[in-house]
Structure formats: C-alpha cells, structure tokens
C-alpha cells in the first residue's frame, strides 16, 4: 500500500470498518430468529437454512436475493452471508403479530440503524474510483462508528482501524517447518493445476491452508489459487454448454467464491484477492458485483492490464444485460431470407427489390458489395452458412475503404469476439473511426450514412459505463446527442433517461418527454414504455395506455411481462381521478399525483372507463385489411368474451363451468395475453379465486396417476400469467410446469420472460433455446 494514495487508503479503511458489522448482524439475526420462532435456535446447519429458504424467503416478496445469496442461506452457515444478505433478511423479514410495544420499538430502532448501514455500504460500492476524500471519509467514519457502537461494538477498538498500520502484515507466530511444507504443497498444487489435474490440486492447496503457523498473506495466496482451480474444475465438468444457475453449496463456483473471499479477508490490500473475487462473480454471471471487485483491485494496482481487461469485459456484459438487447425482437438472430421476409410483411417491400437496390449500390460503391457479403456470412443466407470469421474479413475490407458501416460492424464483432480476437481497445478505435465519417452518404443525396450514428451511440454507451475509457457522463451525453441528431432512436431514449433521472445533465422532465416521444414515434419500444409511464404519472391515462399497448405490440417482452402491474396502476389512477370533482383534476407533472383533496371513498369495483379496453370493432376492421396482429387480438378477445360471459352469469359456478372458464381464459392468454383486461376489480378477484380453486382441485385429483391433463395445463397457464408481477415465485412455479408439459411452448416462453426480468440470463437462454 506504500504507493497508494491516501484517498484510496480511506476507501479501504471504511471497507474494513464495514466488515466489523458482520458479527453483530449475524448475532442480531440469530436473536430475532429465536424471538420470532418461539425460542428456536439457529444452528448454522443446512437443515435450518433450507427450511428458512422455503418457509420464509420464498413467501416474502420483499426479500430479493440473488441465486448465490439464496444458496448461502440454504447452506445455513451465517458466517458465509455477506452484508447485503444480512441486511435484507433483517430489514424485510416478517415480524410476528404477537410482539408488544416495547419489542416493536426496539426492532424499529435496530432497523433504522440497519438502513443507515445499508446506505453507507451502497454509497461506497458506487465509488467507481474506490477513493474517498478526507472530508467525506471523516463524515462516513463518524456515521459508521456510531452505528457499530449502537450495535454493540467498542469505539476504542474501532479507532485502531483508522491507522495505516492495518495495511501492514499482522504480527504472527510462524512455524518455519510448516511454512516450508505449505510452500511445497502450494508448488505441487500449482503444477497439478497446470497439468489439468484440478481435483488433485485442490487437495494439495487444502493441505497447505490448514497448516498452523503460516503467515496470513501466504494463506491468502493458497486460498486464491484454490479458488482459481475450483473455477477451472467447474469449467471442465460443465463443458461449453452445461452452464446453469447456482443452487447448491457444493457447486464449485460457490466454493470458489468462499475461497476467494477468504483470500481477500486474509490480505485486504492485495489486488489479486479482489481480482479473484471478481472473476468468480463473473463466472456466476453477477457482473455488477464483479465490477465492484475489479474496481477495488484496480485502485490497488492502477497499471495492471489483467484487471483492466477483466473490468472492461464485465462492464460490457453488464451494459448489454441492462439494455435487454437479447429480448428486442428487432435484434433477434435471423438469416438474410428471414429479414427480407419480415420487411415484406411489415412494410410491403419485395425482397427482390431490396436485393436489386443492394446490387445497384454495389456498383456505385464497392464497399457495399463487401458489406452485403459480410451480412450474409454473419447471419446466414440461402446458399451461405453462418461464418463469423468470413463476415469479419468482408467487414474489414469495407472498413479499409473508410466505410462507416464496415468500421462499425467490425468494431461490433471485435467487441464480442465473434470471428476475430476479442479486443475492447481496438473496438474503441474502430467506433471512433466510424463516428468520424460524414453523417450523410456521399454517393447518394439525402441518404444517411449507415454506421455513423450507430458508432456514436456505441461511444455514448462506453463513456456512460466506463468501458476502456474513463467513465464520463458528460461525454456520454455528447455522443448520445450526436447520434440523436442523426436520427438514431436508441440514443434519444438513453438521453431521455438521463434527463429524466438527472444523470450527467440537469434534470429536465419536459426535455425527457420530448425525447421519449420522438424515439417512440420512430418505433423504439423502450421509449414507448418510458413515455407511457411518464404520461401515467401526469394523469394522461388514455395516451399512457395507447403507448403501453404499442410497446407490447412492438414485441417488448419486458413491457409484456409488466403488463399486469401497469394495468393495476392504471385502474388505481382512474379510481383516484373518479373520486375528484371534474374541476379539481389537474394535469400534474411527471412526479405528481392526484390531488390529496380527492381522497373520497367509492366502490373500487365500479366499471372502469371503457376507453381503456381494446375496441373489438376497430381491431376487426384492421384484421379485415390484412393485419395479422389485429387478427390475433380479435381471436384472443373472443375467447376472453366467452370467459367473461361465464363468470358474470352467476355468483357461484359449477365445477364444469369453472373448467370451461379456465379453458377459454387460457386460450386468450395463449393467443395474446395483453388483451386480457378485466372490466372491474371484482371480476379480477373472482378470476383469481377460481384459478386458485381449480389449481388446487387438479393438484389433489386422485383419478389421474400422473396429474397431467388439459385442465391442469390450462389452469397453470392462467395462474402464471395472472401472477407475473411476482417474478421469483412464478419463475419457480414454471420449472415443474416445463417438466410436466415439455411440449407446451408457452411455459418456456413465460419462464424466459420471468428469468430475464430477474437477471437469470443463463436460464433465460435455455428457455429461449427450448422454445426455438
């Protein structure tokens, strides 16, 4: 740490101080567990952990844990829980209703401290440079020590952590014979790793670790090496296609994480310990946590290229995950014939006309011919097998002619490592060269130069996330503005989000709305969704619904997933407005609500405004004109109408009537679930009750040995769609559904949507692959 700045030292001192909270928080959890469970003892066993996961966490929608955190809980050992896990369990855990006033007050005071602790932890995690100036350090230190003392720590012990001596090796009693033996075992383990004998290497590292009288820094190296070997063993066992989410504490990745964290604990100022933790998180697809660890490592060794490369890679992947590009129907993998057919269906453009235009352009500009060949090899064509290496060669030929699209496409493939060696730095140079080309195509008048705006957008993303370049939000705004001016709608959407949240620019809701509307009118489904939410906040309910519908119709899976939540908010807004006299309902700004003076009570089950329900007559008119989307929506509405006619006819239904209702509703959901809007909240509740009854009836059916039936399949689909706002519960519910009905594609589609929204991308890809 000798060459490390005082600001970076301040950061790691605060991190070390945070770790002092682990002990008190674990004890607090055990005390509460006993208090809430009639004196039962948390004994840190897998039995205790598994029961808690099933009976508490899975039933509590407020406790959102990652797969890794769930695994740590199920393992039962509270010593393995990180600060985020502990605070989530303590703050959001359900309290028994038998607590007295004194006990409630005590819990409230503790929760207040926990929330303050969580805020400080989050504030530190978002210091990308991992440096804290002296004034901020002193304030955070004061706040943090006050919390720790309130939780039972000793202030004089905490003061010792403020001294720079904490970064020096601790004074230990060393056994020289054991040190030599540990070094020998480590060398043998390292060689076994190189030879691919990973299980043997792990045994050797384990023997080295347990020897007493060995320096902590040496043991940190052994733990780090063992973490690396466990990852290699996992890769060897899983193979290239055997990836899956972690759900078992015996998973080598989970054990690697514990080893890497132990290395970091034993030597907190060693850059490789933090790098190793980051690499394990990256292998677990938890790139936000990986980025945090890589940033710590880089702060300790700023010139280390290995760290920079790992950090750039995780930032790039995390950026793609946040953008949900893999769910954008416009960006899904398609061959050239599929793309041409889609253009014909959407816009009526004859594929032959498109191909003729490309041939003519190729005669004017030789680079276009190279681009065409590049696209054919990238996506596959009738007589061309997909080949990324060939695609990269053709894009490179176009790039050598300073063709913007060639430069951009080559940069894109280089960024992803498709057909060429992955190199984020070289991709950056290519993006910059593409963005430097004229925005208008020189060969044709009034024709946009493809690749320029796309490259400008890519540069905006890289400056926003700090990929290769230093993170700079003002520079990101510059590139987004340039791309927006060149009519690239994803940049307009990103720029709108920055104005909406006040990130990198001064918050400006009017500007955000203008940009969202511009992007939405040009077909950006994400902008449609954002615009719908802004309009909902402003009480412009009709336009809000129109834009949300358009986002769903455009194929935005996230929007479709959150449809029930949006409909519920829409109904609540409409109900609030209905309570107000007409002259008191005002058009509020994007952060406003209906006036508090309009809080009178009426029957919440009153009929909702019919303008918010799909108009069948308008849809059938478009269907008769040839719209396939309108035809699907009409078919779905017809089944919904049949279902509603059954549920409205009587207060109670026979089992047969319930079965018919479930079948009609499931057909509606299968065809196009976005049209399924219940006219009143009462009917919505009645539907939930029927679905629950039929689901229970199917589960307890003694006549069927396998439990497989059309009714069971139908009611499972209804249950899943109606509860998509409870993503974790539904993701778990859909797993057995997929196994029980492997030929029912709809379960795989719903599972893909739910798991994607939860960030469980490997499961998402498996569901999509099964669907395809």
PEHU-V789148 format. One line per field, one symbol per residue. psi: psi as a letter, one per 30 degrees, with the letter a starting at -180 (. if undefined). A space follows every 50 residues. Layout:
psi = ???
This chain:
psi = gegkleeeeeefeeeeeefffeeeeeeeeeeeeeefhhgkkjghleeeee eeeefdeffjffjjlleeeeeeefffjfffkleeeeeeeeegkkklfgkl eeeeeeeeeeeeeeeeeeeeeeeefgjefhkkleeeeeeeeeeeeeeeef fglkeeeeffffkfffflklkljkjeeeeeeeeeeeeeeeeeeeggieee eeeeeeeeefklgkkeeeeeeeeeeeeeeeeeeeeeeelfggkllkgkff keeeeeeeeeeeeeefifgkefeeeeeeeeeefggifeeeeeeeeeeeef ifgjeeeeeeeeeeeeeeeeeefheffjffgkkkleeeeeeeeeeefgkk eeeeeeeeeeeeeejffeeeeeeeeeeefkaegkkkjeeeeeeeeeeeef ghkeeeeeeeeeeeefhjflkkjeeeeeeeeeeefflkfkkffkkhkkjk feeeeeeeeeeeeefhjelkkjeeeeeeeeeeeefghjeeeeeeeeeeee fhjflkkjeeeeeeeeeeeefggjeeeeeeeeeeeefggieeeeeeeeee eeffgjeeeeegeeeeeeeeeeeeeeeffkkeffjljlafgllkkffhhl kljfglklkffgkkjeeeeeeeeffgjeeeeeeeeeeeeeeeeeeefffl ekkleeeeeeeeeeeeeeeeejfffikkfleeeeeeeeeeeeeeeeeefg jffkefgkleeeeefeeeeeefgffieeeeeeefeeeeeeiffjfeeeee eeeeeeffgieeeeeeeeeee.
